[in-house]
Amino acid sequence: MNYPFICKPDIGERGWMVKIIHNPEELREYCATIHSDFLVQELIKERLEFGVFYVHHPQEPIGKVTSIVSKEMLNVVGDGIKTLEMLIKENSRAKLQWKKLKISYKHRLGEVIPKGEKLELVSIGNHCLGTKFLNNNHLISPKLSNLFAGIASQIEGFYFGRFDLRAETIEDLENGIFKVMELNGCGSEPGHIYQPGASIFSGWAVLLNHWHNIYKISLWNHQNGVKYVSLREGLFYLKKFKKATAKISI
């Protein structure tokens, strides 16, 4: 695998320690910092990033897409006058990431960004890293549901989760021309609820339905021989995660 590539922990948590690695020095630093097993992935460069939520009740013949969120990465646009530091501090989302950005861009903070030039500050599509989540539920269609049903059917025992993926265009997404970065299960959310300006009440309604789907599928699984996670197991994984993240603030 060639540089750059992605390193991410085998314990997923809202973009924690997901990093683009550009050279051997950064890889050595990553290995010295992380305290858990981690994955190495191809850096997928398609322009558009989406989170597509799929739900399949086991007693039904086929599932459906219930949520599509597109992700606008944290960025600033130059005006030919202001420095990068000024642009960051004037941006309502970027300024919240200042502590991290001033380290990542320490050699460029005094640089004047040319007028109209868009600079992507963070390439990891996570809400807590400044990414803007946009409701794209208008893209949900029977064709798209059938497409993801075909993908999901290849994963034994999979009924519920969000595919995070990248495609070059919306048409490519609709025609199945994309690359899946990861598949998230019960810990994932229908990201379209975080559309700026969306009603908190509609968000709550979506989440209640979301949790009800988890309940129904879990109950069916249990009735068909799948054991529930015990309190001891749950505490074990919580302790494992806390231990891995204890010394890291990234």
Rosetta blueprint (number, residue, H / E / L):
1 M L
2 N L
3 Y L
4 P L
5 F E
6 I E
7 C E
8 K E
9 P E
10 D L
11 I L
12 G L
13 E L
14 R L
15 G L
16 W L
17 M L
18 V L
19 K E
20 I E
21 I E
22 H L
23 N L
24 P H
25 E H
26 E H
27 L H
28 R H
29 E H
30 Y H
31 C H
32 A H
33 T H
34 I L
35 H L
36 S L
37 D L
38 F E
39 L E
40 V E
41 Q E
42 E E
43 L L
44 I L
45 K L
46 E L
47 R L
48 L E
49 E E
50 F E
51 G E
52 V E
53 F E
54 Y E
55 V E
56 H L
57 H L
58 P L
59 Q L
60 E L
61 P L
62 I L
63 G L
64 K E
65 V E
66 T E
67 S E
68 I E
69 V E
70 S E
71 K E
72 E E
73 M L
74 L L
75 N E
76 V E
77 V E
78 G L
79 D L
80 G L
81 I L
82 K L
83 T E
84 L H
85 E H
86 M H
87 L H
88 I H
89 K H
90 E H
91 N L
92 S L
93 R L
94 A H
95 K H
96 L H
97 Q H
98 W H
99 K H
100 K H
101 L H
102 K H
103 I H
104 S H
105 Y L
106 K L
107 H L
108 R L
109 L L
110 G L
111 E L
112 V E
113 I L
114 P L
115 K L
116 G L
117 E L
118 K E
119 L E
120 E E
121 L L
122 V L
123 S L
124 I L
125 G L
126 N L
127 H H
128 C H
129 L H
130 G L
131 T L
132 K E
133 F E
134 L E
135 N E
136 N L
137 N H
138 H H
139 L H
140 I L
141 S L
142 P H
143 K H
144 L H
145 S H
146 N H
147 L H
148 F H
149 A H
150 G H
151 I H
152 A H
153 S L
154 Q L
155 I L
156 E L
157 G L
158 F L
159 Y L
160 F E
161 G E
162 R E
163 F E
164 D E
165 L E
166 R E
167 A E
168 E L
169 T L
170 I H
171 E H
172 D H
173 L H
174 E H
175 N L
176 G L
177 I L
178 F L
179 K E
180 V E
181 M E
182 E E
183 L E
184 N E
185 G L
186 C L
187 G L
188 S L
189 E L
190 P L
191 G H
192 H H
193 I H
194 Y H
195 Q L
196 P L
197 G L
198 A L
199 S L
200 I H
201 F H
202 S H
203 G H
204 W H
205 A H
206 V H
207 L H
208 L H
209 N H
210 H H
211 W H
212 H H
213 N H
214 I H
215 Y H
216 K H
217 I H
218 S H
219 L H
220 W H
221 N H
222 H H
223 Q H
224 N L
225 G L
226 V L
227 K L
228 Y L
229 V L
230 S L
231 L H
232 R H
233 E H
234 G H
235 L H
236 F H
237 Y H
238 L H
239 K H
240 K H
241 F H
242 K H
243 K H
244 A H
245 T H
246 A L
247 K L
248 I L
249 S L
250 I L
